[in-house]
Amino acid sequence: MCGICGFVGKPQPDGLPILRGLNDAQTHRGPDAAGVWISSDKRVGFAHRRLSIIDLTSAGNQPMFSASGRYVITFNGEIYNFRELRAILSQYGHRFRGTSDTEVLLAACEEWGVTAAVSKLNGMFAAAVWDDIERSAYLFRDRLGLKPLYYRWSSGTLFFSSEMTSAFAQLSGSTPSISRDAIALLFRHGYVPGPRSIYETVRKLLPGTIAKYSMERTATEFDSCSYYWETSREIDNRLALVDRAMTEQESLEFLDSVLRDSVRDHMVADVPLGAFLSGGIDSSLIVAYMQSVSNAQVRTFTIGFDNQAFNEARYARRVAEHLGTAHTELTVSEEDALQLVPRMAQIYGEPFADSSQIPTYFVSRLARDHVTVALSGDGGDELFAGYNMYRQLRRHQHRLGLIPENLIPSLSIVLRSGSISRMLRTILGDRNFSRALTALKLLSFEHNRQLIAPAMGHLAIYEQLVEGSTPGISTTVSHRCGSTNLVEQLMYEDLTGYLPDDILVKVDRASMAVSLEVRAPFADDYRVFDAAWRIPFVHKTTDFQGKMILRGLLQRFIPAELIDRPKTGFAIPLLQWMRGALREWVEDCVSPHRIRHEGFLAESRVQMVRQRALAGDPYWATILWSICQFESWLASSHSSPDKHIASVAQVSA
């Protein structure tokens, strides 16, 4: 787990200080070593910050050259099948200086070429490879997007970086224009969906893609950028292999074998290792497998809040006691949390508004006091139908199917009407209104995907909040899962949207801010993905309970009563804080003078959101939180790179 950055293109006489500035801004991602390489013609430069996990010697330092000198790499992540690949490559005559997975990847590039080598990797990664014979650079990311990679073109040169640091944003001496459409999407989702970023000229490389840039080209675009792993295609391929006659017991045995092997491979490290444990299904199952394959006590970590309505630490404690882990628990006071809130923007680099980022940061910091690597249960909900919305949709799927196709456009128009939407929200309540919109959005997938998406914007308030944003801005992509099951369609949408752009971003930035590597067997192992989509859907969820097969596996380790409770998520008392101890910060973020002076948001609409949220409406509180996170980021984004480094170090302390 590391931080990478670099450039490819026109000669950079100041390449060394540029790379050092970009690299130093990511010190938190790799405090153990730093390396910089620049080609003799100064047209290519790679830099690397290292968090040493496997092969702690200097043989694992980067940027790293292949044995022949043809390839140079700067690599962030972990390859879980590197030992198998190493054995194969050794048979082909490759010899290795050290024991790192990075060296294995370089040998794979020598043997098979970059694109073929990447397709053989099982793990989480983002990397850049320079091919000195082809005079081409390759950028690539892992299948579901655990590891980040930003890129931008500046003065005819391609720059890339693991994070959106101030140093990266301010290349060429000035900060790029902020995207008003990205702000609207932030308010709608709580994050900026890829490939967009908060800046007009900065993009995120999409998960599962590999991009090539030839030195001989002068255009500021990639020669090619294509999927080596396209999630919808991979889902369709596996659904075609589903054995509908597979029994529940056969499904359990199939998944048990895959998860056991996956967890064992995820525990390979030359540094102390542990796990996050919330007491829920996913993390408890990962920990159970860890303890079952380990000869020593597994270290587990959880946090709780002194507000008992949001304190779930007792559930994790009971699971830890039953499994016999070495458990560490921290109770976070309201004062601790509130001191962190105004500084979260400094960790994330671009505005991010999932409030569970706060407890994620605290549990990461707690774990880092004891270990360097932690396993998590992220991805279990998306692969095994765990979210409450999936069951709600399943229960209503038949009735939704009765809506005539020719009524969908009319319903879309009706739900875009502000007065009708307000009336329905009043009658149904926020929760049921959201359910109805979600169901209609999914139903439109079967009805030629009519333009129902704007209804999800709840009066299009998100675009109306932003001056100059594009009406009806969409994040729709061309690829679609071929399943006719509405729940599976929503699972696909979450796997390609919510998971990489929210959940995995949240965990990566929070953990790397304290130099902790987090591995997620559900999300970063294609064997688990393969098993999940080859198991009959009926074994995943019922109308009233999700993740049935994971529950069945977990009951082999702990009694059902320890985990049979409603799904809650990593919640904080957000509305209470915003109306109480955070009130002064909120008021400052949305002060009329500040909003008018900046010129991004519609001041009157922001004040409407503020008024409704602070009156106690949780729906508007969520939007207000997104506005505050944008304003907090905006205030910190003009800091110098040196200030950014100091800020992250302060937050991490």
Secondary structure, 3 states (H helix, E strand, C coil): CEEEEEEECCCCCCHHHHHHHHHHCCHHHCECEEEEEECCCCCEEEEEEECCCCCCCHHHCCCEECCCCCEEEEEEEEECCHHHHHHHHHHCCCCCCCCCHHHHHHHHHHHHCHHHHHHCCCEEEEEEEEECCCCEEEEEECCCCCCCCEEEEECCEEEEECCCCHHHHCHHHCCCCECHHHHHHHHHHCCCCCCCCCECCEEECCCCEEEEEECCCCCCCCCEEEECCCHHHHHHHHHCCCCCCCCHHHHHHHHHHHHHHHHHHHCCCCCCEEEECCCCHHHHHHHHHHHHHCCCCCEEEEEEECCHHHCCHHHHHHHHHHHCCEEEEEEECHHHHHHHHHHHHHHHCCCCCCCCHHHHHHHHHHHHCCCCEEECCCCHHHHHCCCHHHHHHHHHHHHHCCCCHHHHHHHHHHHHCHHHHHHHHHHHHHHHHHHHHHHHHHHHHHCCCCCCHHHHHCCCHHHHCECCCCCCCCCCCCCCCCCCCHHHHHHHHHHHHHHHHHHHHHHHHHHHCCCCEEECHHHHCHHHHHHHHHCCHHHCCCCCCCCHHHHHHHCCCCCHHHCCCCCCCCCCCHHHHHHCCCHHHHHHHCCHHHHHHHCCECHHHHHHHHHHHHCCCHHHHHHHHHHHHHHHHHHHCCCCHHHHHHHHHHHHC
